[in-house]
């Protein structure tokens, strides 16, 4: 069984009394993790009718189970966010049982997007994210946890110290996705059936249950248009014209696709936040297999790897890391930028084959304070250090 990096920190005492919210796409392994961490009698899936019936008959239906379990046990409530007034339910549980139990709340929706001003759960939880498998998880490697003072060159040196190229595992991820079940089965027919069923469930169940969107057909149409737009500036107006619907209809469809972890957006970097918000973002699938071609799929995969890396560091409390991309007015682009505590930290470019680094990447890195440039190649056996803190390396070794 694959061990996920989040398991090493999710129940750490470092995060105090707060509930642990574990959110991420369907079938990434949230249920598997929570069932490993809690006693069988203290795991409750609110997608199951009997759990909802128990709640209606007695809101504290699990209280006896808590007192029958030694110590201060973990209690898991899975998919409870689909219940009306779920935040009030959790606030009540936390306030009543804080001295007797600790809580893991897992869900297949962007629980952070439910947050509003005056949130009744404010101060009562920390959010952790579980995304598709990374290469280091797939091969059982130990994640690197930087402290707030680590610089990008130290991090790169540590990544380069990994001596093995895991090209076979990388190819398996790119062929069968980072979702544990199809990845482990490595069977094309199984993946195709699994993928179709997942998309249908996201649209027919999750979007319907979590939003007020009636026109589910808009989500299906959007999902069909997105593969051609992976890695490119995402224009709502362009999509609106192609779908022949209103601007608000497209905006709602995109928001719903983000809410249920079908897609995520990477914003452009700007020193002025107001300028950043006005610029078009880039869109990626959580399932990189849906990307249109080999280059887009590999870029989408790297986007997931870097997103998972930064989110894991954030969840660990080691600093504040964010993922951006760079695009200048003349159209020159660098695929990804990681910032550390709002400061440019490391620039990344994605290539299928190794080759010279284009001049505009050096220009971008210089304008951002002389930060390192790492070119991540799908090609195997690449490891080169150049001038001006530039590096070219196989993704199968770096990740």
C-alpha positions as a Markdown table, in Angstrom:
| # | Residue | x | y | z |
|---|---|---|---|---|
| 1 | Unk | 0.0 | 0.0 | 0.0 |
| 2 | Unk | 1.3 | 3.5 | -0.9 |
| 3 | Unk | 2.0 | 5.8 | 2.0 |
| 4 | Unk | 1.0 | 9.4 | 1.3 |
| 5 | Unk | 3.1 | 12.3 | 2.6 |
| 6 | Unk | 0.2 | 13.9 | 4.4 |
| 7 | Unk | -0.1 | 10.9 | 6.7 |
| 8 | Unk | 3.2 | 12.0 | 8.3 |
| 9 | Unk | 1.7 | 15.3 | 9.5 |
| 10 | Unk | -2.1 | 15.1 | 9.6 |
| 11 | Unk | -2.4 | 14.0 | 13.2 |
| 12 | Unk | 0.7 | 15.7 | 14.6 |
| 13 | Unk | 0.4 | 17.3 | 18.0 |
| 14 | Unk | 2.1 | 20.4 | 16.4 |
| 15 | Unk | -1.3 | 21.5 | 15.2 |
| 16 | Unk | -2.9 | 21.6 | 18.6 |
| 17 | Unk | -6.6 | 21.0 | 19.4 |
| 18 | Unk | -7.9 | 22.1 | 16.0 |
| 19 | Unk | -10.0 | 19.7 | 13.8 |
| 20 | Unk | -8.1 | 18.5 | 10.7 |
| 21 | Unk | -9.9 | 19.1 | 7.5 |
| 22 | Unk | -8.6 | 16.8 | 4.7 |
| 23 | Unk | -9.9 | 17.8 | 1.3 |
| 24 | Unk | -9.1 | 16.8 | -2.2 |
| 25 | Unk | -10.4 | 15.2 | -5.4 |
| 26 | Unk | -12.5 | 12.0 | -5.3 |
| 27 | Unk | -10.6 | 8.7 | -5.1 |
| 28 | Unk | -7.2 | 10.2 | -4.1 |
| 29 | Unk | -7.2 | 8.1 | -0.9 |
| 30 | Unk | -8.8 | 10.3 | 1.8 |
| 31 | Unk | -11.1 | 7.5 | 3.0 |
| 32 | Unk | -8.1 | 5.1 | 3.1 |
| 33 | Unk | -6.0 | 7.5 | 5.2 |
| 34 | Unk | -8.8 | 8.3 | 7.7 |
| 35 | Unk | -9.7 | 4.7 | 8.1 |
| 36 | Unk | -6.0 | 3.9 | 8.9 |
| 37 | Unk | -5.9 | 6.7 | 11.5 |
| 38 | Unk | -9.2 | 6.1 | 13.4 |
| 39 | Unk | -10.8 | 3.1 | 15.0 |
| 40 | Unk | -13.4 | 1.4 | 12.8 |
| 41 | Unk | -16.3 | 2.3 | 15.1 |
| 42 | Unk | -15.3 | 6.0 | 15.0 |
| 43 | Unk | -15.3 | 6.4 | 11.2 |
| 44 | Unk | -18.6 | 7.8 | 9.8 |
| 45 | Unk | -19.4 | 8.3 | 6.1 |
| 46 | Unk | -22.2 | 10.8 | 5.7 |
| 47 | Unk | -22.8 | 9.7 | 2.2 |
| 48 | Unk | -24.4 | 6.6 | 3.8 |
| 49 | Unk | -28.1 | 6.8 | 4.7 |
| 50 | Unk | -27.7 | 4.9 | 8.0 |
| 51 | Unk | -25.3 | 7.6 | 9.3 |
| 52 | Unk | -27.8 | 10.4 | 8.4 |
| 53 | Unk | -30.6 | 8.4 | 10.1 |
| 54 | Unk | -28.5 | 8.0 | 13.2 |
| 55 | Unk | -27.9 | 11.7 | 13.3 |
| 56 | Unk | -31.6 | 12.5 | 12.9 |
| 57 | Unk | -32.5 | 10.2 | 15.7 |
| 58 | Unk | -29.7 | 11.4 | 18.0 |
| 59 | Unk | -27.3 | 14.2 | 17.0 |
| 60 | Unk | -24.6 | 12.7 | 19.3 |
| 61 | Unk | -25.0 | 9.2 | 18.1 |
| 62 | Unk | -21.2 | 8.5 | 18.3 |
| 63 | Unk | -20.8 | 9.7 | 21.9 |
| 64 | Unk | -20.8 | 6.2 | 23.4 |
| 65 | Unk | -18.2 | 5.1 | 21.0 |
| 66 | Unk | -15.9 | 7.9 | 22.1 |
| 67 | Unk | -16.2 | 7.0 | 25.8 |
| 68 | Unk | -15.7 | 3.3 | 25.0 |
| 69 | Unk | -12.4 | 4.0 | 23.3 |
| 70 | Unk | -9.3 | 4.6 | 25.5 |
| 71 | Unk | -7.4 | 7.9 | 25.5 |
| 72 | Unk | -8.5 | 10.8 | 23.4 |
| 73 | Unk | -9.4 | 9.1 | 20.1 |
| 74 | Unk | -9.7 | 10.5 | 16.6 |
| 75 | Unk | -13.2 | 10.6 | 15.2 |
| 76 | Unk | -13.7 | 10.9 | 11.4 |
| 77 | Unk | -16.6 | 12.5 | 9.7 |
| 78 | Unk | -16.4 | 11.8 | 5.9 |
| 79 | Unk | -18.4 | 13.9 | 3.4 |
| 80 | Unk | -20.3 | 15.7 | 6.2 |
| 81 | Unk | -20.1 | 18.9 | 4.1 |
| 82 | Unk | -23.1 | 17.7 | 2.1 |
| 83 | Unk | -25.3 | 18.1 | 5.1 |
| 84 | Unk | -27.4 | 21.3 | 5.5 |
| 85 | Unk | -25.7 | 23.5 | 8.1 |
| 86 | Unk | -22.8 | 21.2 | 8.3 |
| 87 | Unk | -20.5 | 23.8 | 9.8 |
| 88 | Unk | -22.9 | 24.3 | 12.7 |
| 89 | Unk | -23.0 | 20.6 | 13.3 |
| 90 | Unk | -19.2 | 20.4 | 13.4 |
| 91 | Unk | -19.0 | 23.5 | 15.7 |
| 92 | Unk | -21.4 | 21.8 | 18.1 |
| 93 | Unk | -19.3 | 18.5 | 18.0 |
| 94 | Unk | -16.1 | 20.3 | 18.5 |
| 95 | Unk | -17.3 | 22.5 | 21.4 |
| 96 | Unk | -19.0 | 19.5 | 23.1 |
| 97 | Unk | -16.3 | 16.9 | 22.8 |
| 98 | Unk | -13.1 | 18.9 | 22.5 |
| 99 | Unk | -11.8 | 17.4 | 25.8 |
| 100 | Unk | -12.7 | 13.8 | 24.9 |
| 101 | Unk | -11.9 | 13.5 | 21.2 |
| 102 | Unk | -10.1 | 14.9 | 18.2 |
| 103 | Unk | -11.7 | 15.2 | 14.7 |
| 104 | Unk | -10.7 | 14.5 | 11.1 |
| 105 | Unk | -13.2 | 15.9 | 8.6 |
| 106 | Unk | -12.7 | 14.7 | 5.0 |
| 107 | Unk | -14.4 | 15.7 | 1.9 |
| 108 | Unk | -14.2 | 15.7 | -1.9 |
| 109 | Unk | -14.9 | 19.4 | -2.3 |
| 110 | Unk | -12.9 | 22.5 | -1.9 |
| 111 | Unk | -13.8 | 23.0 | 1.8 |
| 112 | Unk | -11.8 | 26.3 | 1.7 |
| 113 | Unk | -14.3 | 27.7 | -0.8 |
| 114 | Unk | -17.1 | 27.3 | 1.7 |
| 115 | Unk | -15.4 | 29.8 | 4.0 |
| 116 | Unk | -17.2 | 33.1 | 4.5 |
| 117 | Unk | -16.9 | 36.0 | 6.8 |
| 118 | Unk | -18.2 | 35.2 | 10.2 |
| 119 | Unk | -17.5 | 31.5 | 9.7 |
| 120 | Unk | -18.8 | 29.5 | 12.7 |
| 121 | Unk | -15.7 | 27.2 | 12.5 |
| 122 | Unk | -13.1 | 30.0 | 12.6 |
| 123 | Unk | -10.2 | 29.0 | 14.8 |
| 124 | Unk | -11.5 | 25.5 | 15.1 |
| 125 | Unk | -9.7 | 23.7 | 12.2 |
| 126 | Unk | -6.7 | 23.5 | 10.0 |
| 127 | Unk | -7.1 | 22.6 | 6.3 |
| 128 | Unk | -4.9 | 19.9 | 4.7 |
| 129 | Unk | -4.9 | 18.9 | 1.1 |
| 130 | Unk | -4.6 | 15.4 | -0.6 |
| 131 | Unk | -4.0 | 15.5 | -4.3 |
| 132 | Unk | -3.2 | 12.8 | -6.8 |
| 133 | Unk | 0.0 | 10.7 | -6.3 |
| 134 | Unk | 3.3 | 12.4 | -6.7 |
| 135 | Unk | 6.3 | 10.5 | -8.0 |
| 136 | Unk | 8.0 | 10.5 | -4.6 |
| 137 | Unk | 4.9 | 9.0 | -3.1 |
| 138 | Unk | 4.7 | 6.4 | -5.8 |
| 139 | Unk | 8.3 | 5.2 | -5.3 |
| 140 | Unk | 8.2 | 5.6 | -1.5 |
| 141 | Unk | 10.7 | 8.5 | -1.2 |
| 142 | Unk | 10.8 | 10.8 | 1.8 |
| 143 | Unk | 9.5 | 14.3 | 1.2 |
| 144 | Unk | 11.8 | 17.3 | 1.8 |
| 145 | Unk | 10.4 | 19.7 | 4.4 |
| 146 | Unk | 12.2 | 23.1 | 4.1 |
| 147 | Unk | 12.3 | 25.5 | 7.0 |
| 148 | Unk | 11.4 | 29.1 | 6.5 |
| 149 | Unk | 15.1 | 30.1 | 5.9 |
| 150 | Unk | 15.9 | 27.5 | 3.2 |
| 151 | Unk | 16.8 | 29.0 | -0.2 |
| 152 | Unk | 16.0 | 27.5 | -3.5 |
| 153 | Unk | 19.6 | 26.4 | -4.3 |
| 154 | Unk | 19.7 | 24.3 | -1.1 |
| 155 | Unk | 16.4 | 22.7 | -2.1 |
| 156 | Unk | 17.7 | 22.0 | -5.6 |
| 157 | Unk | 20.9 | 20.5 | -4.2 |
| 158 | Unk | 18.8 | 18.2 | -2.0 |
| 159 | Unk | 16.7 | 17.2 | -5.0 |
| 160 | Unk | 19.8 | 16.5 | -7.1 |
| 161 | Unk | 21.2 | 14.3 | -4.3 |
| 162 | Unk | 18.4 | 11.8 | -5.2 |
| 163 | Unk | 20.6 | 9.5 | -7.3 |
| 164 | Unk | 17.9 | 7.4 | -9.0 |
| 165 | Unk | 15.9 | 8.1 | -12.1 |
| 166 | Unk | 12.4 | 6.7 | -11.6 |
| 167 | Unk | 11.5 | 6.8 | -15.3 |
| 168 | Unk | 9.3 | 3.7 | -15.2 |
| 169 | Unk | 7.2 | 5.1 | -12.4 |
| 170 | Unk | 7.0 | 8.5 | -14.1 |
| 171 | Unk | 5.8 | 6.8 | -17.3 |
| 172 | Unk | 3.2 | 4.8 | -15.3 |
| 173 | Unk | 1.9 | 8.0 | -13.8 |
| 174 | Unk | 1.6 | 9.7 | -17.2 |
| 175 | Unk | -0.1 | 6.7 | -18.6 |
| 176 | Unk | -2.6 | 5.9 | -15.9 |
| 177 | Unk | -3.0 | 9.1 | -13.8 |
| 178 | Unk | -2.0 | 9.8 | -10.2 |
| 179 | Unk | -5.2 | 8.4 | -8.7 |
| 180 | Unk | -4.1 | 5.3 | -6.7 |
| 181 | Unk | -6.4 | 2.7 | -8.0 |
| 182 | Unk | -5.9 | 3.1 | -11.8 |
| 183 | Unk | -2.2 | 3.8 | -11.2 |
| 184 | Unk | -1.7 | 0.5 | -9.3 |
| 185 | Unk | -3.8 | -1.5 | -11.7 |
| 186 | Unk | -1.9 | 0.0 | -14.7 |
| 187 | Unk | -4.6 | -1.3 | -17.1 |
| 188 | Unk | -5.8 | 0.9 | -19.9 |
| 189 | Unk | -9.3 | -0.6 | -20.1 |
| 190 | Unk | -9.8 | -0.2 | -16.4 |
| 191 | Unk | -8.6 | 3.4 | -16.5 |
| 192 | Unk | -11.0 | 4.3 | -19.3 |
| 193 | Unk | -14.0 | 2.9 | -17.5 |
| 194 | Unk | -12.8 | 4.4 | -14.2 |
| 195 | Unk | -12.2 | 7.9 | -15.7 |
| 196 | Unk | -15.6 | 8.0 | -17.4 |
| 197 | Unk | -17.4 | 7.0 | -14.2 |
| 198 | Unk | -15.5 | 9.6 | -12.1 |
| 199 | Unk | -16.4 | 12.5 | -14.4 |
| 200 | Unk | -20.0 | 11.4 | -14.5 |
| 201 | Unk | -20.1 | 11.2 | -10.7 |
| 202 | Unk | -18.4 | 14.6 | -10.3 |
| 203 | Unk | -21.0 | 16.2 | -12.6 |
| 204 | Unk | -24.2 | 14.2 | -11.8 |
| 205 | Unk | -23.7 | 14.0 | -8.0 |
| 206 | Unk | -21.1 | 16.4 | -6.6 |
| 207 | Unk | -22.0 | 19.5 | -8.6 |
| 208 | Unk | -25.7 | 18.8 | -8.1 |
| 209 | Unk | -25.3 | 18.2 | -4.4 |
| 210 | Unk | -23.0 | 21.2 | -3.6 |
| 211 | Unk | -24.3 | 23.9 | -5.9 |
| 212 | Unk | -27.5 | 25.5 | -7.2 |
| 213 | Unk | -26.5 | 25.0 | -10.8 |
| 214 | Unk | -29.3 | 23.5 | -12.7 |
| 215 | Unk | -27.7 | 23.3 | -16.2 |
| 216 | Unk | -25.4 | 20.5 | -15.6 |
| 217 | Unk | -24.9 | 20.3 | -19.3 |
| 218 | Unk | -22.8 | 23.4 | -19.1 |
| 219 | Unk | -20.3 | 21.5 | -16.9 |
| 220 | Unk | -20.1 | 18.7 | -19.4 |
| 221 | Unk | -19.6 | 21.1 | -22.2 |
| 222 | Unk | -16.9 | 22.9 | -20.3 |
| 223 | Unk | -15.1 | 19.7 | -19.5 |
| 224 | Unk | -15.1 | 18.9 | -23.2 |
| 225 | Unk | -13.5 | 22.3 | -24.1 |
| 226 | Unk | -10.8 | 22.4 | -21.4 |
| 227 | Unk | -8.4 | 19.8 | -22.7 |
| 228 | Unk | -7.4 | 22.1 | -25.6 |
| 229 | Unk | -6.7 | 25.0 | -23.2 |
| 230 | Unk | -4.4 | 23.3 | -20.8 |
| 231 | Unk | -1.4 | 25.5 | -20.1 |
| 232 | Unk | -2.8 | 28.4 | -22.1 |
| 233 | Unk | -4.4 | 31.7 | -20.8 |
| 234 | Unk | -8.0 | 30.9 | -19.8 |
| 235 | Unk | -10.5 | 33.4 | -21.1 |
| 236 | Unk | -14.0 | 33.2 | -19.8 |
| 237 | Unk | -15.2 | 35.3 | -22.7 |
| 238 | Unk | -13.6 | 33.0 | -25.2 |
| 239 | Unk | -15.2 | 29.9 | -23.6 |
| 240 | Unk | -18.6 | 31.8 | -23.4 |
| 241 | Unk | -18.6 | 32.4 | -27.1 |
| 242 | Unk | -17.7 | 28.8 | -27.8 |
| 243 | Unk | -20.4 | 27.5 | -25.5 |
| 244 | Unk | -23.0 | 30.1 | -26.6 |
| 245 | Unk | -24.1 | 30.8 | -23.1 |
| 246 | Unk | -24.0 | 33.8 | -20.8 |
| 247 | Unk | -20.9 | 35.0 | -19.0 |
| 248 | Unk | -22.4 | 34.2 | -15.6 |
| 249 | Unk | -23.2 | 30.7 | -16.8 |
| 250 | Unk | -19.6 | 30.0 | -17.8 |
| 251 | Unk | -18.3 | 31.7 | -14.6 |
| 252 | Unk | -20.6 | 29.4 | -12.5 |
| 253 | Unk | -19.6 | 26.3 | -14.4 |
| 254 | Unk | -15.9 | 27.1 | -13.9 |
| 255 | Unk | -16.5 | 27.7 | -10.2 |
| 256 | Unk | -18.4 | 24.4 | -9.8 |
| 257 | Unk | -15.5 | 22.6 | -11.6 |
| 258 | Unk | -13.1 | 24.1 | -9.1 |
| 259 | Unk | -15.3 | 23.3 | -6.2 |
| 260 | Unk | -15.5 | 19.6 | -6.9 |
| 261 | Unk | -11.7 | 19.3 | -7.7 |
| 262 | Unk | -12.1 | 18.8 | -11.4 |
| 263 | Unk | -9.8 | 21.7 | -12.3 |
| 264 | Unk | -7.5 | 24.2 | -10.6 |
| 265 | Unk | -6.1 | 27.6 | -11.7 |
| 266 | Unk | -2.6 | 29.0 | -11.6 |
| 267 | Unk | -2.4 | 32.8 | -11.6 |
| 268 | Unk | 0.1 | 35.0 | -13.3 |
| 269 | Unk | 2.7 | 36.6 | -11.0 |
| 270 | Unk | 2.8 | 40.3 | -10.5 |
| 271 | Unk | 4.3 | 42.4 | -7.8 |
| 272 | Unk | 1.0 | 44.3 | -7.7 |
| 273 | Unk | -1.7 | 42.0 | -6.6 |
| 274 | Unk | -4.4 | 44.1 | -8.3 |
| 275 | Unk | -2.7 | 43.5 | -11.6 |
| 276 | Unk | -2.5 | 39.8 | -11.0 |
| 277 | Unk | -6.2 | 39.4 | -10.4 |
| 278 | Unk | -7.0 | 41.1 | -13.7 |
| 279 | Unk | -4.9 | 38.8 | -15.8 |
| 280 | Unk | -6.0 | 35.5 | -17.2 |
| 281 | Unk | -5.0 | 32.4 | -15.3 |
| 282 | Unk | -3.9 | 29.0 | -16.6 |
| 283 | Unk | -6.2 | 26.0 | -16.1 |
| 284 | Unk | -5.2 | 22.5 | -15.3 |
| 285 | Unk | -7.0 | 19.2 | -14.6 |
| 286 | Unk | -6.4 | 17.2 | -11.4 |
| 287 | Unk | -6.5 | 14.3 | -13.7 |
| 288 | Unk | -3.7 | 15.2 | -16.1 |
| 289 | Unk | -4.8 | 12.3 | -18.4 |
| 290 | Unk | -7.5 | 14.6 | -19.7 |
| 291 | Unk | -5.0 | 16.9 | -21.2 |
| 292 | Unk | -5.1 | 17.0 | -25.0 |
| 293 | Unk | -1.6 | 15.9 | -26.0 |
| 294 | Unk | 1.7 | 14.7 | -24.7 |
| 295 | Unk | 3.2 | 18.1 | -24.0 |
| 296 | Unk | 0.1 | 19.4 | -22.3 |
| 297 | Unk | -0.2 | 16.3 | -20.2 |
| 298 | Unk | 3.4 | 16.5 | -19.0 |
| 299 | Unk | 2.9 | 20.2 | -18.2 |
| 300 | Unk | -0.3 | 19.4 | -16.3 |
| 301 | Unk | 1.5 | 16.6 | -14.4 |
| 302 | Unk | 4.3 | 19.1 | -13.4 |
| 303 | Unk | 1.7 | 21.6 | -12.3 |
| 304 | Unk | 0.2 | 18.9 | -10.0 |
| 305 | Unk | 3.7 | 18.0 | -8.6 |
| 306 | Unk | 4.6 | 21.6 | -7.9 |
| 307 | Unk | 1.1 | 22.4 | -6.4 |
| 308 | Unk | 1.3 | 19.3 | -4.2 |
| 309 | Unk | 4.8 | 20.3 | -3.1 |
| 310 | Unk | 3.9 | 23.9 | -2.2 |
| 311 | Unk | 0.6 | 22.8 | -0.5 |
| 312 | Unk | 2.4 | 20.2 | 1.6 |
| 313 | Unk | 4.9 | 22.7 | 2.7 |
| 314 | Unk | 2.1 | 25.1 | 3.6 |
| 315 | Unk | 0.2 | 22.4 | 5.5 |
| 316 | Unk | 3.4 | 21.5 | 7.4 |
| 317 | Unk | 3.7 | 25.0 | 8.7 |
| 318 | Unk | 7.2 | 25.6 | 7.2 |
| 319 | Unk | 6.3 | 28.9 | 5.4 |
| 320 | Unk | 3.9 | 30.3 | 2.9 |
| 321 | Unk | 4.5 | 29.0 | -0.6 |
| 322 | Unk | 2.4 | 29.8 | -3.7 |
| 323 | Unk | 2.5 | 28.7 | -7.4 |
| 324 | Unk | 2.4 | 31.2 | -10.3 |
| 325 | Unk | 3.5 | 31.5 | -13.9 |
| 326 | Unk | 5.2 | 34.4 | -15.6 |
| 327 | Unk | 3.9 | 36.1 | -18.8 |
| 328 | Unk | 5.3 | 39.5 | -20.0 |
| 329 | Unk | 3.6 | 42.0 | -22.3 |
| 330 | Unk | 5.5 | 40.7 | -25.3 |
| 331 | Unk | 4.1 | 37.2 | -24.7 |
| 332 | Unk | 7.2 | 35.6 | -23.3 |
| 333 | Unk | 6.3 | 33.0 | -20.7 |
| 334 | Unk | 8.0 | 30.9 | -18.0 |
| 335 | Unk | 5.8 | 28.0 | -17.0 |
| 336 | Unk | 5.9 | 28.2 | -13.2 |
| 337 | Unk | 7.2 | 30.3 | -10.4 |
| 338 | Unk | 7.2 | 29.3 | -6.7 |
| 339 | Unk | 7.2 | 32.2 | -4.2 |
| 340 | Unk | 8.3 | 31.8 | -0.6 |
| 341 | Unk | 6.6 | 34.2 | 1.9 |
| 342 | Unk | 5.5 | 36.4 | -1.1 |
| 343 | Unk | 9.1 | 36.6 | -2.5 |
| 344 | Unk | 10.1 | 35.0 | -5.9 |
| 345 | Unk | 12.0 | 31.8 | -5.0 |
| 346 | Unk | 12.4 | 29.5 | -8.0 |
| 347 | Unk | 11.5 | 29.5 | -11.7 |
| 348 | Unk | 10.5 | 26.3 | -13.5 |
| 349 | Unk | 10.2 | 25.5 | -17.2 |
| 350 | Unk | 8.7 | 22.3 | -18.6 |
| 351 | Unk | 10.1 | 20.5 | -21.7 |
| 352 | Unk | 9.6 | 17.0 | -23.2 |
| 353 | Unk | 13.2 | 17.0 | -24.5 |
| 354 | Unk | 16.4 | 18.5 | -23.1 |
| 355 | Unk | 17.8 | 21.5 | -24.9 |
| 356 | Unk | 19.3 | 25.0 | -24.3 |
| 357 | Unk | 17.4 | 27.3 | -22.0 |
| 358 | Unk | 15.8 | 30.2 | -23.9 |
| 359 | Unk | 17.0 | 33.7 | -23.1 |
| 360 | Unk | 13.8 | 35.1 | -21.8 |
| 361 | Unk | 13.8 | 32.7 | -18.8 |
| 362 | Unk | 17.2 | 34.2 | -17.7 |
| 363 | Unk | 15.6 | 37.6 | -18.2 |
| 364 | Unk | 12.6 | 36.7 | -16.0 |
| 365 | Unk | 14.9 | 35.2 | -13.3 |
| 366 | Unk | 17.0 | 38.3 | -13.3 |
| 367 | Unk | 14.1 | 40.6 | -12.9 |
| 368 | Unk | 12.9 | 38.5 | -10.0 |
| 369 | Unk | 16.1 | 38.9 | -8.0 |
| 370 | Unk | 18.4 | 36.4 | -9.7 |
| 371 | Unk | 16.5 | 33.3 | -8.6 |
| 372 | Unk | 17.4 | 29.8 | -10.0 |
| 373 | Unk | 15.9 | 28.3 | -13.1 |
| 374 | Unk | 15.0 | 24.6 | -13.3 |
| 375 | Unk | 14.1 | 23.1 | -16.6 |
| 376 | Unk | 12.1 | 19.8 | -15.9 |
| 377 | Unk | 12.4 | 17.3 | -18.8 |
| 378 | Unk | 10.3 | 14.3 | -19.5 |
| 379 | Unk | 13.4 | 12.9 | -21.2 |
| 380 | Unk | 15.4 | 10.4 | -19.0 |
| 381 | Unk | 19.0 | 10.7 | -17.8 |
| 382 | Unk | 19.2 | 14.5 | -17.9 |
| 383 | Unk | 21.2 | 16.3 | -15.2 |
| 384 | Unk | 23.1 | 19.5 | -16.2 |
| 385 | Unk | 24.1 | 22.6 | -14.3 |
| 386 | Unk | 24.6 | 25.8 | -16.3 |
| 387 | Unk | 25.4 | 29.4 | -15.8 |
| 388 | Unk | 23.4 | 31.9 | -13.7 |
| 389 | Unk | 22.0 | 29.2 | -11.4 |
| 390 | Unk | 20.3 | 27.3 | -14.2 |
| 391 | Unk | 19.6 | 23.6 | -14.1 |
| 392 | Unk | 18.3 | 21.0 | -16.5 |
| 393 | Unk | 17.1 | 17.8 | -15.0 |
| 394 | Unk | 14.8 | 14.8 | -15.7 |
| 395 | Unk | 11.5 | 15.0 | -13.8 |
| 396 | Unk | 12.0 | 11.3 | -13.0 |
| 397 | Unk | 15.0 | 12.4 | -10.8 |
| 398 | Unk | 14.0 | 15.8 | -9.5 |
| 399 | Unk | 10.6 | 14.8 | -8.2 |
